[in-house]
Amino acid sequence: MKTKLIFSLALVSMLFACSTDDTADIIINDNTVTTNDDGTDDPQTIFLSGTFTENLTLDANNTYKINGSLIMAAGTTLEIPAGMTLEALASGADVYVAISQGAKIIASGTADNPIVFTSDASSPSAGDWGGLIILGSAPINSVTGNSTSTSEIASLPYGGTNASDDSGILRYVRVEYSGGSADGQSENNGISFYGVGNGTVVEFIQAFEGKDDGVEFFGGTVNVDYLSVVNAQDDSIDWTEGYTGTITNAYVKHGQSHDKGIEADGFNTDFSNAGGYFSKPTVNNLTIIGLGASTANEAIRLRAGTQGIFNNVHLTGFEEGFDLDGDLGDNPTGAGVLSSDLQVTDVTFVDVTLKLKNDTEVSFTEADFLTGDGNGTATDYATWGASWTVN
């Protein structure tokens, strides 16, 4: 296989970087491509890093190792064959794959032949490497109009006005041992969706054993069907910046180190709600499995004015099921309940001490927020997660 590699990418200090409430900015100073491609057609190991300004199609006959930041520039496509495992150098945050705004990834695996991003360590662990980052041109509420924000990893632009933006295909893709720390307190996510549009196909994805969030949505409209997060050490599913896509069939399982099953923000409180609207995804068929009601943890935290429609939810093993945080000012989470923009229909609580905690400064009843208590059924993870996930 012949690939064209561009040497020496310099990414300078960020003037404006997007960060979550617990993630600092990251500065990547230099990434250099290295490869041992000898120009023959014989199977070989090829090291990948740097910025690609032409398409990159990986050859199933070769082995690939990511040994730095691999960035696909606007206008390019990264194509990965079904069944391929890409190992990442176990050296932390500076090793990641980023699909820039205007680029695409075509990673279409199958249940029997998933595509796996993993650590090259002989005994891998959470945080060995960065993760998978996809950036698009769909709306985000931290800016207005055609303005863009910049990602916390690599300071790449994202956001815009194209709700149907297409960043490619992720199908039967697993990301393992991600979340490498940048400065002792900042980590990558397993898969980060920055302003990704609903023209992107995302189905059957898993984040396994990550040190930070499993899957995070920074605005955008992307829809995800069949999402699994197992053993994330921070939040398993996270959204902010006005995310308005649909998540259908989601399975979350906590390990010994964990935070929330879902942490949801209506906007990024490190900046402002410049767009004047809030996150409002639809979540259908959601299962979150905790470690028991005695563990003093929340299954789902809803805050910063987030809205959302939850249909068919099954929560097991938490002190609190839903924790709503907000106020009467810029964080009107409770107002969303009264306007029916934040609702739960058909939910079952198993080993959950407190179903709802209201810290919003808005008075509402449990019945205002959730209906169909006891009617929620678990997503059929045993069927759709069979063979390609790690549990």
C-alpha positions as CSV (number, residue, x, y, z in Angstrom):
1,M,0.0,0.0,0.0
2,K,1.2,3.5,-0.8
3,T,0.4,6.4,1.5
4,K,1.6,9.9,1.4
5,L,2.6,11.3,4.7
6,I,3.2,14.9,5.6
7,F,6.0,15.6,8.0
8,S,6.0,18.0,10.9
9,L,2.8,19.5,12.1
10,A,3.1,22.4,14.5
11,L,0.0,23.2,16.6
12,V,0.4,26.3,18.6
13,S,-1.0,27.4,22.0
14,M,-4.7,27.9,21.9
15,L,-6.2,31.4,22.2
16,F,-9.7,29.9,22.5
17,A,-10.2,26.3,23.5
18,C,-13.3,24.5,24.5
19,S,-13.2,22.6,27.7
20,T,-15.6,20.7,29.9
21,D,-16.1,21.6,33.5
22,D,-13.3,19.2,34.5
23,T,-11.0,19.2,31.5
24,A,-8.2,21.7,31.0
25,D,-6.8,22.9,27.6
26,I,-4.1,20.8,26.0
27,I,-1.3,22.1,23.8
28,I,0.3,19.8,21.3
29,N,3.6,21.2,20.2
30,D,4.8,18.9,17.5
31,N,3.9,15.7,15.8
32,T,6.1,13.9,13.3
33,V,5.2,11.1,10.9
34,T,7.3,8.0,11.1
35,T,6.8,4.9,9.0
36,N,8.7,1.8,8.0
37,D,6.8,1.4,4.8
38,D,9.5,-0.1,2.5
39,G,7.5,0.5,-0.6
40,T,6.8,-3.2,-1.3
41,D,3.6,-5.1,-1.3
42,D,4.7,-7.4,1.5
43,P,2.9,-7.3,4.8
44,Q,4.5,-4.9,7.2
45,T,4.0,-2.8,10.3
46,I,3.4,0.9,9.5
47,F,3.6,3.6,12.2
48,L,1.1,6.4,11.7
49,S,1.2,10.0,13.0
50,G,1.2,13.6,11.7
51,T,-1.3,15.3,9.4
52,F,-2.6,13.7,6.2
53,T,-3.6,16.0,3.4
54,E,-4.6,13.2,1.1
55,N,-6.9,10.2,1.6
56,L,-5.5,7.3,3.7
57,T,-6.8,3.8,3.0
58,L,-5.5,1.2,5.4
59,D,-4.5,-2.2,3.9
60,A,-5.9,-5.3,5.7
61,N,-2.7,-7.1,5.0
62,N,-0.6,-4.7,7.0
63,T,-0.4,-3.8,10.7
64,Y,-0.7,-0.2,11.9
65,K,0.5,1.4,15.0
66,I,-0.5,5.0,16.0
67,N,2.6,6.6,17.6
68,G,1.5,10.2,17.8
69,S,-1.3,12.5,16.8
70,L,-2.9,11.3,13.6
71,I,-4.9,14.1,12.1
72,M,-7.0,13.9,8.9
73,A,-7.1,17.3,7.3
74,A,-10.2,18.8,5.8
75,G,-11.2,17.2,2.5
76,T,-9.5,13.8,3.3
77,T,-10.9,10.4,4.2
78,L,-9.5,7.8,6.5
79,E,-10.8,4.3,5.5
80,I,-10.3,1.4,7.8
81,P,-11.3,-2.2,6.8
82,A,-13.6,-4.4,8.8
83,G,-11.7,-6.6,11.3
84,M,-8.7,-4.3,11.7
85,T,-7.1,-3.6,15.1
86,L,-5.1,-0.4,15.3
87,E,-2.8,-0.2,18.3
88,A,-1.8,3.1,19.9
89,L,1.4,3.7,21.6
90,A,0.8,3.6,25.3
91,S,2.2,7.1,26.1
92,G,-0.8,9.1,27.0
93,A,-2.7,12.1,25.7
94,D,-0.5,13.0,22.7
95,V,-1.5,9.8,20.9
96,Y,-4.9,10.1,19.3
97,V,-6.8,10.1,16.0
98,A,-8.6,13.2,14.9
99,I,-11.0,13.6,12.0
100,S,-11.0,17.3,11.2
101,Q,-14.0,19.4,10.3
102,G,-14.5,18.7,6.6
103,A,-12.8,15.3,6.7
104,K,-14.4,11.8,7.0
105,I,-13.7,8.5,8.6
106,I,-15.1,5.3,7.0
107,A,-14.8,2.6,9.6
108,S,-17.5,0.0,8.8
109,G,-16.9,-3.1,10.7
110,T,-19.3,-6.0,11.4
111,A,-20.4,-7.9,14.5
112,D,-18.0,-10.7,13.6
113,N,-15.2,-8.3,12.4
114,P,-15.3,-5.1,14.5
115,I,-12.8,-2.4,14.1
116,V,-10.8,-1.9,17.4
117,F,-8.6,1.0,18.6
118,T,-6.6,-0.2,21.5
119,S,-3.4,0.2,23.5
120,D,-0.1,-1.5,22.4
121,A,0.8,-2.2,26.1
122,S,1.3,-5.9,27.0
123,S,-0.9,-5.2,30.0
124,P,-3.1,-2.4,28.9
125,S,-4.9,-0.1,31.3
126,A,-7.2,3.0,31.2
127,G,-5.4,6.1,30.0
128,D,-2.8,4.4,27.9
129,W,-3.5,6.6,24.9
130,G,-5.8,9.5,23.9
131,G,-8.9,8.4,21.9
132,L,-10.9,9.1,18.8
133,I,-12.0,12.6,18.0
134,I,-14.4,13.6,15.2
135,L,-15.2,17.3,14.4
136,G,-18.0,18.6,12.2
137,S,-19.9,21.7,11.1
138,A,-23.2,21.1,12.9
139,P,-24.6,23.8,15.3
140,I,-23.1,24.3,18.8
141,N,-24.5,26.8,21.3
142,S,-21.2,28.2,22.5
143,V,-20.9,30.3,19.4
144,T,-23.4,31.9,16.9
145,G,-23.8,31.6,13.2
146,N,-20.9,30.3,11.1
147,S,-18.4,30.9,14.0
148,T,-16.5,27.9,15.3
149,S,-15.1,26.8,18.6
150,T,-11.8,24.9,19.0
151,S,-11.4,21.4,20.5
152,E,-9.6,20.9,23.8
153,I,-7.4,18.3,22.1
154,A,-5.2,19.8,19.3
155,S,-7.2,23.1,19.1
156,L,-9.1,22.0,15.9
157,P,-12.2,24.0,14.8
158,Y,-15.7,22.7,15.0
159,G,-19.3,23.9,14.8
160,G,-21.3,25.8,12.2
161,T,-24.8,25.8,10.7
162,N,-25.0,22.5,8.8
163,A,-27.1,20.2,10.9
164,S,-26.8,17.4,8.3
165,D,-23.0,17.6,8.1
166,D,-21.4,14.2,7.2
167,S,-18.2,13.1,8.9
168,G,-18.5,9.5,7.6
169,I,-19.3,6.1,9.1
170,L,-18.6,4.5,12.5
171,R,-20.1,1.0,12.6
172,Y,-19.0,-1.8,14.9
173,V,-16.1,0.2,16.3
174,R,-14.6,-0.3,19.8
175,V,-12.2,2.1,21.5
176,E,-10.3,0.6,24.4
177,Y,-8.0,2.0,27.2
178,S,-8.4,5.7,26.2
179,G,-8.3,8.8,28.2
180,G,-4.6,9.5,28.5
181,S,-3.8,12.3,30.9
182,A,-2.3,15.6,29.6
183,D,-1.3,17.4,32.7
184,G,-2.2,15.2,35.6
185,Q,-5.9,16.1,35.7
186,S,-7.0,16.3,32.0
187,E,-7.9,13.3,29.9
188,N,-9.2,12.5,26.5
189,N,-12.5,10.8,26.0
190,G,-13.0,7.4,24.4
191,I,-14.9,8.9,21.5
192,S,-15.5,12.7,21.2
193,F,-18.1,14.1,18.9
194,Y,-17.5,17.9,18.3
195,G,-20.3,19.5,16.4
196,V,-20.9,16.3,14.4
197,G,-23.9,16.4,12.1
198,N,-26.7,13.9,11.5
199,G,-25.4,13.0,8.1
200,T,-22.8,10.9,9.9
201,V,-23.6,7.3,10.4
202,V,-22.8,6.1,13.9
203,E,-24.1,2.7,15.1
204,F,-22.7,-0.1,17.2
205,I,-19.9,1.7,19.1
206,Q,-18.3,0.9,22.4
207,A,-15.9,2.7,24.7
208,F,-14.2,0.3,27.1
209,E,-12.0,0.9,30.1
210,G,-11.4,4.6,29.5
211,K,-9.9,6.9,32.1
212,D,-12.2,9.8,31.4
213,D,-15.7,10.0,29.7
214,G,-16.7,7.1,27.5
215,V,-18.6,9.1,24.8
216,E,-19.0,12.8,24.8
217,F,-21.1,15.1,22.6
218,F,-20.0,18.7,22.2
219,G,-23.1,20.1,20.5
220,G,-24.0,18.8,17.1
221,T,-26.9,16.7,15.8
222,V,-25.4,13.3,15.3
223,N,-27.6,10.3,16.0
224,V,-26.2,7.1,17.6
225,D,-27.8,3.7,17.4
226,Y,-26.4,1.0,19.8
227,L,-23.9,2.6,22.1
228,S,-22.0,0.7,24.8
229,V,-19.8,2.2,27.6
230,V,-18.2,-0.2,30.0
231,N,-15.9,0.7,32.9
232,A,-15.5,4.4,32.1
233,Q,-13.7,6.0,35.1
234,D,-15.5,9.4,34.7
235,D,-18.9,9.9,33.1
236,S,-20.0,7.2,30.7
237,I,-22.1,9.4,28.4
238,D,-21.7,13.2,28.5
239,W,-23.3,16.0,26.5
240,T,-23.0,19.7,26.4
241,E,-23.0,22.8,24.0
242,G,-26.5,22.2,22.7
243,Y,-26.4,18.6,21.6
244,T,-29.7,17.7,19.9
245,G,-29.3,14.2,18.4
246,T,-30.9,10.9,19.2
247,I,-29.4,8.0,21.1
248,T,-31.2,4.7,20.6
249,N,-30.2,1.6,22.6
250,A,-27.6,2.6,25.1
251,Y,-25.9,0.3,27.6
252,V,-23.8,1.6,30.5
253,K,-22.0,-0.6,33.0
254,H,-19.9,0.9,35.9
255,G,-16.6,-0.5,37.0
256,Q,-15.0,0.1,40.4
257,S,-13.8,3.6,39.4
258,H,-16.6,5.7,37.8
259,D,-18.7,8.8,38.0
260,K,-22.1,9.3,36.5
261,G,-23.8,7.1,34.0
262,I,-24.9,10.3,32.1
263,E,-23.8,13.8,32.9
264,A,-25.7,16.3,30.8
265,D,-25.2,20.0,30.4
266,G,-27.5,22.3,28.5
267,F,-24.5,24.5,27.6
268,N,-20.8,24.7,28.4
269,T,-20.7,26.7,31.6
270,D,-17.0,27.5,31.0
271,F,-18.2,29.9,28.3
272,S,-21.8,31.0,27.7
273,N,-24.9,30.0,25.9
274,A,-24.2,32.3,22.9
275,G,-26.7,30.4,20.7
276,G,-29.5,30.9,23.2
277,Y,-30.7,27.3,23.2
278,F,-30.1,24.2,25.3
279,S,-29.1,20.6,24.7
280,K,-32.2,18.5,24.0
281,P,-31.4,15.0,22.8
282,T,-33.8,12.1,22.7
283,V,-32.7,8.9,24.4
284,N,-34.6,5.7,23.7
285,N,-34.0,2.4,25.4
286,L,-31.4,3.1,28.0
287,T,-29.8,0.8,30.6
288,I,-27.4,1.9,33.3
289,I,-26.0,-0.6,35.7
290,G,-24.3,0.7,38.9
291,L,-22.6,-0.9,41.8
292,G,-25.5,-0.7,44.3
293,A,-27.6,1.8,46.1
294,S,-25.0,1.9,49.0
295,T,-22.3,3.4,46.7
296,A,-23.6,7.0,47.0
297,N,-23.7,7.7,43.2
298,E,-26.1,9.1,40.7
299,A,-27.2,7.3,37.5
300,I,-28.1,10.5,35.6
301,R,-27.2,14.1,36.4
302,L,-29.1,16.8,34.4
303,R,-27.9,20.4,34.8
304,A,-27.1,23.8,33.2
305,G,-30.6,24.0,31.6
306,T,-30.3,20.7,29.7
307,Q,-33.5,19.4,28.2
308,G,-34.1,15.9,26.9
309,I,-36.7,13.3,26.2
310,F,-36.0,9.9,27.8
311,N,-38.1,6.9,26.6
312,N,-37.8,3.4,28.2
313,V,-35.1,3.6,30.9
314,H,-33.8,0.9,33.3
315,L,-31.6,1.9,36.2
316,T,-30.0,-0.5,38.6
317,G,-27.9,0.0,41.6
318,F,-27.7,3.7,42.5
319,E,-28.3,6.0,45.5
320,E,-30.0,8.5,43.2
321,G,-31.7,7.8,39.8
322,F,-32.0,11.3,38.4
323,D,-30.3,14.4,40.0
324,L,-31.5,17.7,38.5
325,D,-29.4,20.8,39.1
326,G,-30.2,24.3,38.1
327,D,-31.5,27.7,39.1
328,L,-33.9,30.5,38.2
329,G,-31.3,32.3,36.0
330,D,-29.1,31.0,33.2
331,N,-29.4,27.3,34.2
332,P,-33.2,26.7,34.0
333,T,-33.2,22.9,34.2
334,G,-36.3,22.8,36.3
335,A,-38.2,25.1,33.9
336,G,-37.6,22.4,31.3
337,V,-39.6,19.9,33.4
338,L,-42.6,22.3,33.6
339,S,-42.5,23.0,29.9
340,S,-42.3,19.3,29.1
341,D,-38.9,19.7,27.4
342,L,-37.3,17.5,30.0
343,Q,-39.3,14.3,30.5
344,V,-38.9,10.6,31.3
345,T,-41.5,8.1,30.0
346,D,-41.5,4.5,31.2
347,V,-38.7,3.9,33.7
348,T,-37.8,1.1,36.1
349,F,-35.7,1.6,39.2
350,V,-34.0,-1.5,40.7
351,D,-32.0,-1.0,43.9
352,V,-32.3,2.8,43.7
353,T,-32.8,4.7,47.0
354,L,-34.0,8.0,45.6
355,K,-35.6,8.2,42.2
356,L,-35.5,12.0,41.8
357,K,-33.5,14.7,43.5
358,N,-34.6,18.3,42.6
359,D,-31.9,20.9,43.1
360,T,-33.2,23.3,40.5
361,E,-34.9,26.0,42.6
362,V,-38.1,25.2,40.7
363,S,-41.0,23.4,42.4
364,F,-42.3,20.4,40.5
365,T,-43.5,16.9,41.5
366,E,-42.1,13.5,40.6
367,A,-45.1,13.0,38.3
368,D,-44.3,16.2,36.4
369,F,-40.9,14.7,35.5
370,L,-41.5,11.0,35.0
371,T,-44.4,8.7,34.1
372,G,-44.8,5.0,33.6
373,D,-42.8,4.1,36.8
374,G,-42.1,0.4,36.6
375,N,-42.7,0.1,32.8
376,G,-39.1,0.5,31.7
377,T,-37.4,-2.5,30.1
378,A,-33.7,-3.0,29.7
379,T,-32.2,-2.6,26.2
380,D,-31.5,-6.0,24.7
381,Y,-27.7,-5.8,25.0
382,A,-27.3,-9.5,25.2
383,T,-28.5,-9.6,21.5
384,W,-27.1,-6.4,19.9
385,G,-23.9,-6.3,21.9
386,A,-23.0,-10.0,21.3
387,S,-19.6,-10.9,19.8
388,W,-18.2,-7.4,19.2
389,T,-18.2,-5.7,22.6
390,V,-16.2,-6.4,25.8
391,N,-18.2,-6.5,29.0
